[in-house]
Amino acid sequence: MTGLTQATGPAYTRIYAYGAARGENAVPNEDLVGPIDSSDEWIRQRTGIVTRVRADAGTDAIDLATEAAKEAVATAGIDPADVDLVIVATISNPKQTPSVSAIVADRIGANPAAAYDMNAACAGYAYGIAQADALIRAGAARYAVVIGAEKLSDIVDPTDRSISFLLGDGAGAAVVGPSDTPGISPAVWGSDGSKADAVGMNHTLVDFRDGKAPWPTLRQEGPTVFRWAVWEMVKVAREALEKAGVEASDLAAFIPHQANMRIVDEFAKQLKLPESTVIARDIETTGNTSAASIPLASHRLMQEHPELSGGLALQIGFGAGLVFAAQVVVLP
Ligand SMILES: CC(C)(COP(=O)(O)OP(=O)(O)OC[C@H]1O[C@@H](n2cnc3c(N)ncnc32)[C@H](O)[C@@H]1OP(=O)(O)O)[C@@H](O)C(=O)NCCC(=O)NCCS
C-alpha cells in the first residue's frame, strides 16, 4: 500500500437539461442551388432539408456554444460555479488553440473547470456524453457541460455539390451530473479509419499557406457515407439497445445524427420503431450541424414534446473518421 488516494464517484449519471443556439439566418435551398446546378426539389427529395440555419459573419462557434451552455446550466438549475468539466465537440473552430471549451467555461461562470475540445465529427456529442458519464462516475468531475458547436459555413465551398447544401451552424449543450437511478447507458463507440477518405477536409492548412490549394473545406463521397450509415450504423444502434437492456419498443424517442432525412427514415424502419416513438427530424429546418446536431434535435424535441421527459431516447452519432457512438439516455 502506498497510501495513495484514488477517486470513485456516484453510481449513476443523467442528463439534467439541454440548451440550444442556432445560426441567426434561415437559408432556403433556393439560395444555394445556383453554384451547384441543383434545385429546391432535388435537395428536399434527397435530404429532407427545406432550410438550414447559418450564423452571421460576426458570430463564431464560441458564441454559439456559450449561448447553448448558458441555457442548459440555467434550465438544469445548478450554480455555474459547480460545473467542473466543460467538453466541446467541434470540427470547425478556425483557431487550433486556445480551445473553445476553456473560453466557454470562463464565459458561463465555470472558471476554473477542466475544459477540452474534442474532434469526433458528427459523433462528437455522443462521444462527449460517454466521457462525461465515465468521468463523473470515476469521481473526476461532478457536473459536466457537454457541447457540440459548429460554424460549418466557414468551411463550406458553395460550389461543392457533394455537401454544401447539407450544412448548418449551431450549438447544442447538455448538463450531465450525478443521479440516483441509471440515466446514461454504456456507449457503443468506435471508428473505422480505413474509410478516412469518405468524408473530411479536402486540403491541409499547410497546402493553403503554400499556395498549393484553396481554403480547405468539407467534402464527402455521399453515397459511400450513406451506405455505411444505413447498414453499419443500424447494427451499432441495435447493439446500443442491447447494452442498455432495452427494446426498440421501449423508446420514447429516437434522436439520430441529423445527416439526411432518408437515413433517419431508413433507421426507423430497420429498427422497427413503434408508432409511439417520436423521431427527431430537426434536419428539415436546421440542416446538418455535425457535432451540434443531436443536442439541437434533443432540445427541439423536448420543447415540442415536453411529455417525453423521463422517457428513454436512443441517440446515435456518426461521421468523419469514420467514427460512431450510440447510447440510450433518460430524457430530462
Ligand atoms: C449527399 C447525398 C445527399 C447525395 O444523395 P445521393 O442520393 O446519394 O446522390 P448521388 O450522389 O448518388 O447522385 C444521384 C444523382 O444526383 C445528382 N446529384 C448529386 N449531387 C447533386 C446535387 N447537389 N444537386 C443536384 N443533383 C445532384 C448526381 O449527379 C446523380 O445524377 P445521375 O443519377 O444523373 O447520375 C447523400 O449521399 C447523403 O446524404 N449522404 C450521406 C451524408 C452524410 O450522412 N454525411 C455524414 C457526414 S456529416
The ligand as a Gaussian input file, in Angstrom:
#p B3LYP/6-31G(d) Opt

LIG

0 1
 C      -25.012000      13.712000     -50.392000
 C      -26.306000      12.957000     -50.684000
 C      -27.497000      13.816000     -50.323000
 C      -26.372000      12.687000     -52.201000
 O      -27.554000      11.966000     -52.475000
 P      -27.499000      10.648000     -53.325000
 O      -28.887000      10.193000     -53.461000
 O      -26.532000       9.710000     -52.717000
 O      -26.997000      11.195000     -54.688000
 P      -25.859000      10.611000     -55.653000
 O      -24.545000      11.196000     -55.299000
 O      -25.985000       9.110000     -55.759000
 O      -26.320000      11.252000     -57.025000
 C      -27.592000      10.937000     -57.624000
 C      -27.828000      11.863000     -58.796000
 O      -27.997000      13.207000     -58.336000
 C      -27.007000      14.057000     -58.912000
 N      -26.552000      14.981000     -57.887000
 C      -25.574000      14.794000     -56.954000
 N      -25.480000      15.880000     -56.157000
 C      -26.420000      16.745000     -56.580000
 C      -26.834000      17.999000     -56.136000
 N      -26.265000      18.616000     -55.101000
 N      -27.867000      18.598000     -56.782000
 C      -28.457000      18.021000     -57.853000
 N      -28.115000      16.808000     -58.307000
 C      -27.108000      16.176000     -57.672000
 C      -25.907000      13.143000     -59.378000
 O      -25.198000      13.711000     -60.451000
 C      -26.686000      11.909000     -59.798000
 O      -27.247000      12.125000     -61.067000
 P      -27.410000      10.903000     -62.135000
 O      -28.385000       9.968000     -61.462000
 O      -27.930000      11.579000     -63.331000
 O      -26.044000      10.321000     -62.258000
 C      -26.353000      11.641000     -49.917000
 O      -25.449000      10.735000     -50.470000
 C      -26.065000      11.764000     -48.468000
 O      -26.774000      12.415000     -47.724000
 N      -25.024000      11.055000     -47.983000
 C      -24.701000      10.930000     -46.595000
 C      -24.414000      12.242000     -45.986000
 C      -23.929000      12.064000     -44.585000
 O      -24.509000      11.370000     -43.809000
 N      -22.821000      12.639000     -44.268000
 C      -22.271000      12.388000     -42.950000
 C      -21.222000      13.326000     -42.703000
 S      -21.888000      14.575000     -41.699000

